[in-house]
Structure formats: C-alpha cells, structure tokens
Amino acid sequence: MDSTPLPHDPLAPALIERVLEGLGLREQPEPDLEGLRSLYAQWCLRVPFDNIRKLLHLRSGDTRPLAGDDASEFFEAWLAHGTGGTCWPAHGALHSLLCELGFDTERGVGTMMASANPPPGHATVIVHLDGRRHMVDASILHGEPLLLGEEPTAVAHPAWGVACSQREGRWHIFWHPLHRPAGFDCRIEYLGASRDDFHRRHEMTRPWSPFNYAVTLRRNRDDRVVGTALGKRVEIRADGSIEETPLTRDEQLRQLIDDFGISEELVMALPPDAPVPPPPPR
C-alpha cells in the first residue's frame, strides 16, 4: 500500500503560530503522543463543534464552498469569532494543523448510528504513532487521543468519556451527543480519505443535514461538557449527570456570546431555529 501522505491544506507559519497561541500552547508540540495529548486537550477546551457559520452560509444562499472548507479560512474565523465548525471542516482543519506540525495523520469517514441504516456522514482524524492508531475527533471531543486497536479501549471520563470496540471488522465508538445524551455509536467506515472526499461529502450536506436548521454547539470546559442543542442548554457534569435547560431565543443568543465567546456580529445574524425535517429518501 502506498504510504505517501495525501495532500492537505497548507497553513502559513504565522497562522500556525497564532493558532497555537489561541490554543494556549506556549511552544510547538513535538510530534509524539505527549504532544498530541497536549494539543488535542486544548482543542477540546477551546475549539467548539458548532454549526453557526454553516447556518449563516446556507441562509445567505452563498454558492461558494461551505464555511470552513479551507483550513486557513476555518482558523481565521475561529481566531476572529470563536467559532469552530461541523465535522467536515473541523477535521479538515485539524488534519492540516497536525500535518504541518509533523504528525503522521490521515482522514477517516464514519457513520453516526443515530437511526436505522444511516449513510456515512461523519469525518474524523487518525494519528499514527509508534505503529498504533489514535483517533482525535473534533466533534466528539473526547479530551484525549483514543487508541484504536483490536482490543476494546476507552477514554475514561464521566463527562466526555468514550468506549471503542471492534465489531464485524469495524471500530465502533460509543459516545454521548448533547441532543441524545443517552448515547449511540460512531462506526468508522474507512481511513485514508482524501481532501477531495472531505470536500465532496461536505457539499453533499447542503440539501439536508441535522445541522442545517437549529444552532448546535459543544465544547469541553474544565471537567464538564457544555453546549446547546435543540433549543436547550445541555451540560454533562463531572459525575456523569446531565442537566438540560430550555432556552428562549434571547437566552440562547446571549449564551453563545457570554458563555461561549462567539462574536456578537455572527450571533445576532443567526436566523431563528427551525425544526429538523426528516432526511430525504436515500
């Protein structure tokens, strides 16, 4: 098998320096497990999984590539507005950053098993270290790299912990999304996805995606997971308990600005949440 790294979006050295500073890293991490742990932990605390810029992009009718599809543009928006992105842009950006820092990194494609027979619709990133694969997921935000092996593995944390096992030759990662905190599996379909594959799958979400209608945001904070989903503030606490609080629109917008540091410019331009329609027939 050809082991030549697939292309990634290049990042200017000055931008990399600003990104590392924004992540709270005083120096460039070494491309080893300790460096990966340090960078990924800070990513989970500082770069949210959210659909804010995607909502604005879609409602504006913009026909250019979806927001954050280019890694440099993703990071410039994060530095300026505090936004992250949904899985395709966030993992494209994380993949590029890790590659630029010298990590042996590849893209992966998975399926969120939230319904019967769903199509593949999730991106992830895998880092190879000492002959082993470590997943660092910018949507699940599991706090530390997850080892993918033949035996079951886990990130043992009451709030953002995950559990991985192999079934029928594929890795299944059980996690707790904020809109379904009881949890479900993310199944890894294949690794070695290309930049074009990520772009194409990102564009396929224009007509329908669960993230095209209502604001969603997830981020780790201290020992908790906090965010908003389906018009509620959701918190998974350090003891594993879950608190869900309904929000008015004004409360939701104020939370995005005051609690999560999203720029007022973007937040006040958000359209009202809309119900998520059923997915179109496959």
Residue, then its C-alpha position, 0 to 999 in steps of 0.5 A: m500500500d502506498s504510504t505517501p501522505l495525501p495532500h492537505d491544506p497548507l497553513a502559513p507559519a504565522l497562522i500556525e503560530r497564532v493558532l497555537e497561541g489561541l490554543g494556549l500552547r506556549e511552544q510547538p508540540e513535538p510530534d509524539l503522543e505527549g504532544l498530541r495529548s497536549l494539543y488535542a486537550q486544548w482543542c477540546l477546551r477551546v475549539p467548539f463543534d458548532n454549526i453557526r457559520k454553516l447556518l449563516h452560509l446556507r441562509s445567505g444562499d452563498t454558492r461558494p464552498l461551505a464555511g470552513d472548507d479551507a483550513s486557513e479560512f476555518f482558523e481565521a474565523w475561529l481566531a476572529h469569532g470563536t467559532g469552530g465548525t461541523c465535522w467536515p471542516a473541523h477535521g479538515a482543519l485539524h488534519s492540516l494543523l497536525c500535518e504541518l506540525g509533523f504528525d503522521t495523520e490521515r482522514g477517516v469517514g464514519t457513520m453516526m448510528a443515530s437511526a436505522n441504516p444511516p449513510p456515512g456522514h461523519a469525518t474524523v482524524i487518525v494519528h499514527l504513532d509508534g505503529r498504533r492508531h489514535m483517533v482525535d475527533a473534533s466533534i466528539l471531543h473526547g479530551e484525549p487521543l483514543l487508541l484504536g486497536e483490536e482490543p476494546t479501549a476507552v477514554a475514561h471520563p464521566a463527562w466526555g468519556v468514550a468506549c471503542s470496540q471492534r465489531e464485524g471488522r469495524w471500530h465502533i465508538f460509543w459516545h454521548p451527543l448533547h441532543r441524545p445524551a443517552g448515547f449511540d455509536c460512531r462506526i468508522e467506515y474507512l481511513g485514508a480519505s482524501r481532501d477531495d472526499f472531505h470536500r465532496r461529502h461536505e457539499m453533499t450536506r447542503p440539501w439536508s443535514p441535522f445541522n442545517y436548521a437549529v444552532t448546535l454547539r459543544r465544547n469541553r470546559d474544565d471537567r464538564v461538557v457544555g453546549t446547546a442543542l435543540g433549543k436547550r442548554v445541555e451540560i454533562r457534569a463531572d459525575g456523569s449527570i446531565e442537566e438540560t435547560p430550555l432556552t428562549r431565543d434571547e437566552q440562547l443568543r446571549q449564551l453563545i456570546d457570554d458563555f461561549g465567546i462567539s462574536e456578537e456580529l455572527v450571533m445576532a445574524l443567526p436566523p431563528d431555529a427551525p425544526v429538523p425535517p426528516p432526511p430525504p429518501r436515500 
